[in-house]
Amino acid sequence: MSDIHDEGGSVAEAVRDRLEAMTATERKAAHALLANYPAAGLAPVAEFADRAGVSAPTVLRFVAKLGFAGYPDFQRALRGELEAQWASPLVKAAGPGSRGAPPSAFDRFATAVVDNLQQTRRHLPPTEFDAAVDLVADTRRAIHLIGGRFTDALAGYMAAHLAIVRPRVEHVGSRTGVWRDHLLDMNRRDVLVVFDIRRYQEDVVAFAEAAAARGVTILLVTDQWLSPVARHAEHVLAGRIAVPSRWDSSVALLTLAEALIAAVTERLGPIADQRIAELEALRRGDAR
């Protein structure tokens, strides 16, 4: 990959960073890649061009705009990301931050987490975050939240806060046996917030796909390599997760969730204030 990409970055981040500088036809190639990431870019250039509805020279210009010397380099980067997406904890111990690391284990880990937050902020399009706030703050819509084995705690955390400041918030929860029951009442006026990071959970992806088929709007919170849920999502917020550990870090995703909670609360204004005041009154009543 070209040296214009920071260590640990993804092609998807590079695409979003450069989207505004692209021509209309190059943006078509960009959207085709992000809609089926990274598989679209692993196809031969003629096939990628055909699926995107552009010419092969346009695809090559698109790839060059991302900083790659050619299509083979572009595909090498995507194949490397596939390996990273499915990496077992057994092969992740070194991770970023081990080179030139501070002396203590905590400092090394904390440095990587801070870098994750900085890179997440750098690569997050403000328009995408604002659109997510608009979606979650729309009280005409019901909000459902779901996550995987390690990310469902984030979904539950966000749901607990949102339920205080707006009505019709539901945490789908980790009991997969009743997930289909939740789908029964979901429709095109609803929003599903999905938390999913590598090694992307198949049942979460399947649930999001089924919800999208019912017309539900999907908001995905994921890592820099993008969960397969991205192909069904209207909005995607991506955060960095790699740290010098066998485990990934959810700090950047938690920050995205808390930033959404804060922005939605401010957007709702008097609605949120009234609900908080009523809840406080109920609590005082319970104490008597």
C-alpha positions in Angstrom: 0.0 0.0 0.0 1.1 3.5 -0.7 2.9 5.4 2.1 0.1 8.0 2.1 -2.0 5.4 4.1 -1.3 5.4 7.9 -0.3 2.1 9.5 -3.4 0.0 10.4 -5.6 1.9 8.0 -8.0 0.4 5.4 -8.8 1.0 1.8 -12.4 1.9 2.9 -11.0 4.7 5.0 -9.0 6.0 2.1 -12.1 5.9 -0.1 -14.2 7.9 2.3 -11.3 10.4 2.9 -11.0 11.1 -0.8 -14.6 10.9 -1.9 -15.2 14.6 -2.3 -12.2 15.0 -4.6 -13.4 12.3 -7.0 -15.3 12.8 -10.3 -18.9 11.6 -10.6 -17.8 8.4 -12.3 -15.0 7.7 -9.8 -17.6 8.1 -7.0 -19.7 5.4 -8.7 -16.7 3.1 -8.5 -16.2 4.1 -4.8 -19.8 3.5 -3.9 -19.7 0.1 -5.7 -16.7 -0.9 -3.6 -18.1 0.2 -0.3 -21.5 -1.4 -1.0 -19.8 -4.8 -1.4 -16.5 -4.4 0.5 -14.0 -5.7 -0.1 -15.2 -8.4 -2.5 -16.0 -5.9 -5.3 -12.4 -4.8 -5.5 -11.1 -8.4 -5.6 -12.8 -9.0 -8.9 -10.9 -8.4 -12.2 -10.9 -4.8 -13.2 -13.3 -5.3 -16.1 -15.8 -7.1 -13.8 -15.5 -4.3 -11.1 -16.1 -1.7 -13.8 -19.1 -3.5 -15.2 -20.7 -3.9 -11.7 -20.0 -0.2 -10.9 -21.4 0.9 -14.3 -18.2 2.7 -15.3 -15.3 2.1 -17.7 -12.1 0.1 -16.8 -10.0 3.3 -17.2 -12.3 5.0 -14.6 -11.6 2.2 -12.1 -7.9 2.5 -12.7 -8.1 6.3 -12.1 -10.1 5.6 -9.0 -7.4 3.3 -7.7 -4.7 5.8 -8.5 -6.6 8.5 -6.6 -6.4 6.2 -3.5 -2.6 6.3 -3.8 -1.9 2.9 -5.4 0.6 2.3 -8.1 -1.8 0.0 -9.9 -4.7 -2.4 -9.6 -2.5 -5.3 -8.4 -1.3 -3.2 -5.4 -4.9 -2.2 -4.7 -6.0 -5.9 -4.6 -3.0 -6.9 -2.5 -4.1 -4.4 0.1 -7.7 -5.7 0.1 -6.4 -9.3 0.4 -4.3 -8.2 3.4 -7.4 -6.7 5.0 -9.3 -10.0 4.6 -6.5 -11.7 6.5 -6.8 -9.0 9.2 -10.6 -9.3 9.4 -10.5 -13.0 10.2 -7.3 -13.0 12.3 -7.5 -15.3 15.3 -6.6 -14.0 18.8 -3.6 -16.3 18.6 -2.0 -14.2 15.8 -2.9 -10.7 17.1 -0.6 -10.5 20.1 2.0 -8.2 18.5 -0.4 -5.7 17.0 0.2 -2.1 16.4 2.2 -0.1 18.9 4.8 -2.8 19.5 7.4 -1.0 17.4 9.1 1.8 19.4 6.6 1.1 22.3 6.8 2.8 25.7 8.4 0.7 28.4 5.3 -0.4 30.4 2.6 -2.7 29.1 -0.1 -0.2 30.1 1.6 2.7 28.3 2.0 0.6 25.2 -1.7 -0.3 25.3 -2.9 3.2 26.2 -0.8 4.7 23.4 -2.5 2.4 20.9 -6.0 3.2 22.2 -5.3 7.0 21.9 -4.0 6.5 18.4 -7.2 4.5 17.6 -9.3 7.5 18.8 -7.3 10.0 16.8 -7.5 7.9 13.6 -11.2 7.3 14.1 -11.8 11.0 14.4 -9.6 11.7 11.4 -11.4 9.3 9.1 -15.0 9.9 10.3 -16.9 12.0 7.8 -18.8 14.7 9.8 -21.8 14.5 7.4 -22.1 10.7 8.1 -22.1 11.3 11.9 -24.7 14.1 11.5 -26.9 11.9 9.4 -26.7 9.2 12.1 -27.7 11.8 14.7 -30.7 12.9 12.6 -31.8 9.2 12.2 -31.6 8.3 15.9 -33.1 11.6 17.1 -36.2 11.1 14.9 -38.8 10.2 17.5 -41.3 9.0 14.8 -39.0 6.0 14.3 -38.5 3.1 16.7 -34.9 2.3 17.4 -33.6 -1.2 17.8 -30.0 -2.0 18.9 -28.1 -5.3 18.5 -24.5 -6.5 18.8 -22.4 -9.6 18.7 -20.7 -11.6 21.4 -18.3 -8.8 22.5 -20.2 -5.8 21.1 -23.7 -6.4 22.4 -22.7 -4.7 25.7 -22.2 -1.5 23.6 -25.7 -1.9 22.1 -27.2 -2.4 25.6 -25.3 0.6 26.9 -26.5 2.9 24.1 -30.0 1.6 24.4 -30.1 2.3 28.2 -29.2 5.9 27.6 -31.5 6.5 24.5 -34.5 5.0 26.4 -34.2 7.8 28.9 -34.2 10.7 26.3 -36.6 9.3 23.7 -39.4 6.8 23.4 -39.5 3.5 21.5 -36.0 2.2 22.1 -35.4 -1.6 22.3 -32.3 -3.6 22.9 -32.6 -6.8 20.9 -30.3 -8.6 23.3 -28.2 -11.7 23.1 -30.9 -14.3 23.2 -30.7 -15.4 19.6 -33.7 -17.7 19.9 -36.1 -14.7 20.1 -34.5 -12.5 17.4 -37.1 -13.5 14.9 -39.8 -12.4 17.3 -38.3 -8.9 17.2 -38.3 -8.9 13.4 -42.1 -9.4 13.4 -42.8 -5.8 14.5 -40.0 -4.1 12.6 -40.8 -2.1 9.4 -39.6 0.7 7.1 -40.2 3.3 9.8 -37.7 1.6 12.1 -34.0 2.0 12.6 -31.6 -0.9 13.5 -28.3 0.1 15.1 -25.8 -2.7 14.6 -22.5 -3.1 16.4 -20.2 -5.6 14.7 -16.4 -6.0 14.5 -14.0 -8.6 13.1 -14.5 -11.7 13.0 -18.0 -10.6 12.0 -20.8 -12.6 13.6 -22.8 -14.5 11.1 -26.1 -14.4 12.9 -25.8 -10.6 13.5 -25.2 -10.1 9.8 -28.1 -12.4 8.9 -30.4 -10.5 11.3 -29.4 -7.1 9.8 -30.0 -8.5 6.3 -33.5 -9.8 7.3 -34.3 -6.4 8.8 -33.1 -4.6 5.7 -35.4 -6.8 3.6 -38.3 -5.5 5.7 -37.3 -1.9 4.8 -35.6 -1.2 8.2 -32.9 1.5 8.0 -29.6 0.2 9.2 -27.0 2.2 11.0 -23.7 0.2 11.4 -21.0 0.9 14.0 -18.0 -1.2 13.0 -14.3 -1.4 12.5 -12.1 0.1 9.8 -12.4 -3.0 7.6 -16.3 -2.9 7.6 -18.6 -5.6 8.7 -20.5 -7.4 5.9 -23.6 -5.5 7.4 -22.2 -2.5 5.5 -23.8 -3.7 2.3 -27.2 -3.3 3.9 -26.5 -0.1 5.9 -27.6 3.4 5.0 -25.0 4.9 7.3 -21.7 3.5 8.6 -19.6 4.8 11.5 -16.2 3.1 11.6 -13.7 3.1 14.5 -10.2 1.7 14.9 -10.0 -1.4 17.1 -6.5 -3.0 16.9 -4.2 -2.8 19.9 -1.1 -4.7 21.1 -3.2 -7.6 22.5 -4.8 -10.8 21.4 -8.1 -9.0 21.8 -9.5 -6.0 20.0 -10.3 -2.7 21.7 -13.9 -1.3 21.8 -12.9 2.1 23.1 -13.3 3.9 19.8 -16.7 2.2 19.2 -17.8 3.2 22.7 -16.7 6.7 22.0 -18.8 6.7 18.8 -21.8 5.4 20.8 -21.3 8.0 23.6 -20.9 10.8 21.0 -24.2 9.7 19.4 -25.9 9.7 22.8 -24.7 13.2 23.6 -25.6 14.6 20.2 -29.0 13.0 20.2 -29.8 14.3 23.7 -28.8 17.8 22.6 -30.9 17.5 19.4 -34.0 16.4 21.3 -33.7 19.3 23.7 -36.9 19.9 25.6 -38.2 16.4 24.8 -35.1 14.9 26.5 -35.2 17.3 29.3 -38.9 16.5 30.1 -38.3 12.8 30.0 -35.2 13.1 32.3 -37.3 15.3 34.7 -40.1 12.8 34.8 -37.7 9.9 35.4 -36.1 11.9 38.3 -39.6 12.5 39.8 -40.4 8.8 39.5 -37.2 8.0 41.3 -37.9 10.4 44.1 -41.3 8.8 44.4 -39.7 5.4 44.7 -37.5 6.7 47.5 -40.4 7.8 49.6 
